[in-house]
Amino acid sequence: MADCFAVSTQANDFPVIDLSGSIAAVVAEIADACEKWGAFQVVNHGMPLELHAKFELAMKKFFAQPTDEKRKLRKDIGGVKPYDYGYEEFAKNVNDWKEVFDFPLEKQTATSMSYDLEDTTARELIHSWPEYPSDFRYLSSILIHLSIFFLTILRMEACVQYGQEMEKLSFKLMELISLSLGLPRQRLNGFFKDHTSMGRLIHCPPCPTPQLVLGTHEHTDVGALTILSQDSAGGLEAKRTFDGKWIPVKFVPDAYVINMGDMLEVWSNKKYVSLVHRAKVNSERERFSIPFFFNPAYYVVMEPIEELTNEQNPAKYRAFNWGKYYGSRKYGNFKNPEIDVLRLKHFKV
């Protein structure tokens, strides 16, 4: 079993891109990283470090609670509550060694996440914030209007504020990626008008048999791109695009890992390939990570960008609906591991 988790021991540096550099240099580095790896790390990205540190502390407090307390927020993948707390999750039809807390940017998100491909309805999904720790909610303000005092407590969840910062960074990255493909800067922005993005908190406890399990099994991310923060415990591994070797993604302080998802593979007509990745666990240290999944609007029809196809380079994927693809992946992986879910191979021309 241990052999299947083998990682290349040769010296390899996962690309780290400084976003404070010149636009031309950054775009060139992104193009190279996306073609060779399908991913890269970024520094000087603009995320307030104080907010990140506070958010990380709140996450650790939440997961440190007794299991019974966390299960009060248990998600219901098959119903209208696919967010919140979960500990029974599958990737590649294998149970992962982790617990998670998922949150959308809005308290309720309209989406058609249904495994039934004939279901064209959209539903309002329910999401709950934990009462503890209080760090999840920390902003307040007093509004004064003329001579009348109105006391308005604006309680903004730390998760939501973190998600809003991630949203800004996501649009910045999408514009740089668009330029790297030779497209206008905002060519891809329209697909995210009503985006279905979500954040996730991941906790992998120490495992007595780390050689037999993974924190997250081998998979690609279903959306456009993922912004990931991993802690110093490390464990993230990427399958390099050009030779298929597993490479550990080294922990870089204050950096985010950016990986291409399935939808960027489609839009780029496979010029950029969705990153295959996994996460290891260990027997000594717990592991925390925070991915943010930047996803299109549920009604978006996915197909290669017209400007990137021609007679010499025809479309490699036929059109399909993002909401249905996402619903199939989510329900198939997490609700019923027996189901062979939809994947990009099903839409290849």
Steps between C-alpha positions, in 0.01 A plus 500: 500500500783738584636482144190660351573814706857528366630848420786603275816569702671706232546870570205696367384850591130556465460840323468801736382820330532848652182686403665837573719461191433656160184384325695366201734296720220364719288401199796320340573311824134401536487372141810286557377365835152419371634308200763303692328451834136614489580690820734744677541686828460877542655746743428873544141416412325774699317287757519678841726275709330606825163385369647169387661439839178579686298281268745212542477527880119495486516188280719318752267594785202366306660163424626467860140475624351163605375299204139515624509881488634507144243245384221740593601677178518181295444546128240314295645448154182352356275776633511878510793521745813397307722740696607506869673217690586160356724205578379236254644608167619304201751569224564229243232301686728471804429655840741784582671544839365846582216715627382817323285809537366649174361850453362689199559873458129559557287342768277347231616409152272428206637205307389187320722254684309183423629167381185467288607645165135549404447735794526857368376675814707720729467482876575730791753320716516528877821586682566545872782680678638356825432691820848409620763626471397863524796583273279399208310825564687808603398817316252757632411860417271775619306689235398860582230673293433873565393548863363146533738233615457159345707228656561235235719205578652370177629154583714384213633151521878474472437227244301742286761774518771249416286379210460856370877548499534168319245618245708809424815294463316248279391768253854640495641155422235425237592821319869410504419148378284647224793716387728195512267330250523797266147613584373843610554556872132471600402237243409241766341732758147468363482132594517600867218756515303275738785273596449196724833525681555352844763481771601197700680439827682165517637322806695175471565354848817297563453155347629177660547340156593785260645254248153353444287812452509852357357825632362561154528239227614567144257729315459813291298801614173543320488880466711768332783544747577427865689724741647288779672585826688208656674507838858401583397134544503486119373183336370646172628320190450585133522268200721687259332546163790422266623174656234385747736498801371584847676808638462632857380860514729660755353727764583866424405745779220742403463341155194352330499200270301566182387202294307478176162329518299308242329812363827673411604186316180528295522877439866476396416207269745290703792739460491503880418172673310457826746414778491148645589526869469328837590563864687274739455469877748403769500337843654791696335822387151612416466679167289806414430646157259753353399466133279755326325369189426765237207365298286634211130580524292180510329585167823551301542280193856372495692468173841602361543875448425574136819704447711200606359261240545481123528240222850403613397495867132396514298492821604206717184508714132526413278742689349407838336672795722590796225453761430144386867412483559638849191327637604166355853524643379615840220247545688215339817544706345586831149359515533172318855373442361219282410745223739560210470878491528729199854599409656695216563180307123471451499825299805448281434547131 
